[in-house]
Amino acid sequence: MHDIEDDRPIGRSILRGLMCRCPACGRGPVLQGYLTPRASCPVCGEDLSPQRTDDGPAYLTILVVGHLLAPTLLASFILWRPAPLTMIAVFATLCVALSLFLLPRLKGMMLAIQWSRRMHGFGAGEVIHD
């Protein structure tokens, strides 16, 4: 077996994606606007058009927000017993704010993972030597 050095390390790509930066150079923005992915990086020119994030970021956002807020909701109810309207106001606001914060970052992360693993045509023109 050959040890092939990974030229697209997944950890670095995930961090860059979470910062909504180009997975290749780490400097250019990967999104144009709130959720629209760019066709290419404005800094290094990396082609980002093969991305297929679809509904993945939304599902991950729901998963993360649910796992963070459900135990918090239960704990606050047990510890403080706030009025129902107070709980609705606080947790609805937290849910919307956290979702709006996470959604573009998780989209950038999923795009970066696809780039790192050469999925959906990322790196299609490259020749990989063993």
Contacts in CASP RR format, 6 or more apart in sequence:
PFRMAT RR
TARGET T0000
AUTHOR 0000-0000-0000
METHOD contacts of the structure
MODEL  1
MHDIEDDRPIGRSILRGLMCRCPACGRGPVLQGYLTPRASCPVCGEDLSP
QRTDDGPAYLTILVVGHLLAPTLLASFILWRPAPLTMIAVFATLCVALSL
FLLPRLKGMMLAIQWSRRMHGFGAGEVIHD
2 130 0 8 1.000
4 130 0 8 1.000
8 23 0 8 1.000
8 115 0 8 1.000
8 116 0 8 1.000
8 117 0 8 1.000
8 118 0 8 1.000
9 116 0 8 1.000
10 113 0 8 1.000
10 116 0 8 1.000
10 117 0 8 1.000
11 116 0 8 1.000
13 23 0 8 1.000
13 112 0 8 1.000
13 113 0 8 1.000
13 115 0 8 1.000
13 116 0 8 1.000
14 109 0 8 1.000
14 112 0 8 1.000
14 113 0 8 1.000
14 116 0 8 1.000
16 22 0 8 1.000
16 23 0 8 1.000
16 26 0 8 1.000
16 112 0 8 1.000
17 23 0 8 1.000
17 30 0 8 1.000
17 105 0 8 1.000
17 108 0 8 1.000
17 109 0 8 1.000
17 111 0 8 1.000
17 112 0 8 1.000
18 105 0 8 1.000
18 106 0 8 1.000
18 108 0 8 1.000
18 109 0 8 1.000
18 112 0 8 1.000
19 26 0 8 1.000
19 105 0 8 1.000
20 29 0 8 1.000
20 30 0 8 1.000
20 31 0 8 1.000
20 104 0 8 1.000
20 105 0 8 1.000
20 108 0 8 1.000
21 27 0 8 1.000
21 28 0 8 1.000
21 29 0 8 1.000
21 30 0 8 1.000
22 28 0 8 1.000
22 29 0 8 1.000
22 30 0 8 1.000
22 41 0 8 1.000
22 43 0 8 1.000
22 44 0 8 1.000
22 46 0 8 1.000
22 48 0 8 1.000
23 30 0 8 1.000
23 46 0 8 1.000
23 111 0 8 1.000
23 112 0 8 1.000
23 115 0 8 1.000
23 116 0 8 1.000
24 41 0 8 1.000
24 44 0 8 1.000
24 46 0 8 1.000
24 115 0 8 1.000
25 41 0 8 1.000
25 43 0 8 1.000
25 44 0 8 1.000
25 46 0 8 1.000
26 43 0 8 1.000
27 43 0 8 1.000
27 44 0 8 1.000
28 41 0 8 1.000
28 42 0 8 1.000
28 43 0 8 1.000
28 44 0 8 1.000
29 38 0 8 1.000
29 42 0 8 1.000
30 37 0 8 1.000
30 38 0 8 1.000
30 41 0 8 1.000
30 48 0 8 1.000
30 108 0 8 1.000
30 111 0 8 1.000
30 112 0 8 1.000
31 37 0 8 1.000
31 38 0 8 1.000
31 104 0 8 1.000
31 107 0 8 1.000
31 108 0 8 1.000
32 38 0 8 1.000
34 104 0 8 1.000
35 57 0 8 1.000
35 103 0 8 1.000
35 104 0 8 1.000
35 107 0 8 1.000
37 48 0 8 1.000
37 51 0 8 1.000
37 53 0 8 1.000
37 107 0 8 1.000
37 108 0 8 1.000
37 111 0 8 1.000
38 48 0 8 1.000
39 47 0 8 1.000
39 48 0 8 1.000
39 49 0 8 1.000
40 46 0 8 1.000
40 47 0 8 1.000
40 48 0 8 1.000
40 49 0 8 1.000
41 48 0 8 1.000
46 115 0 8 1.000
47 122 0 8 1.000
48 111 0 8 1.000
48 115 0 8 1.000
50 114 0 8 1.000
50 119 0 8 1.000
50 120 0 8 1.000
50 121 0 8 1.000
50 122 0 8 1.000
50 124 0 8 1.000
51 110 0 8 1.000
51 111 0 8 1.000
51 114 0 8 1.000
51 115 0 8 1.000
51 120 0 8 1.000
51 122 0 8 1.000
52 114 0 8 1.000
52 119 0 8 1.000
52 120 0 8 1.000
53 107 0 8 1.000
53 108 0 8 1.000
53 110 0 8 1.000
53 111 0 8 1.000
53 114 0 8 1.000
56 106 0 8 1.000
56 110 0 8 1.000
57 103 0 8 1.000
57 104 0 8 1.000
57 106 0 8 1.000
57 107 0 8 1.000
57 108 0 8 1.000
57 109 0 8 1.000
57 110 0 8 1.000
58 103 0 8 1.000
60 102 0 8 1.000
60 106 0 8 1.000
60 110 0 8 1.000
61 99 0 8 1.000
61 102 0 8 1.000
61 103 0 8 1.000
61 106 0 8 1.000
62 99 0 8 1.000
64 98 0 8 1.000
64 102 0 8 1.000
64 106 0 8 1.000
65 95 0 8 1.000
65 98 0 8 1.000
65 99 0 8 1.000
65 102 0 8 1.000
68 98 0 8 1.000
69 91 0 8 1.000
69 94 0 8 1.000
69 95 0 8 1.000
69 98 0 8 1.000
72 91 0 8 1.000
72 94 0 8 1.000
73 87 0 8 1.000
73 91 0 8 1.000
76 82 0 8 1.000
76 87 0 8 1.000
77 87 0 8 1.000
82 90 0 8 1.000
113 119 0 8 1.000
114 120 0 8 1.000
114 122 0 8 1.000
115 122 0 8 1.000
118 124 0 8 1.000
118 126 0 8 1.000
END
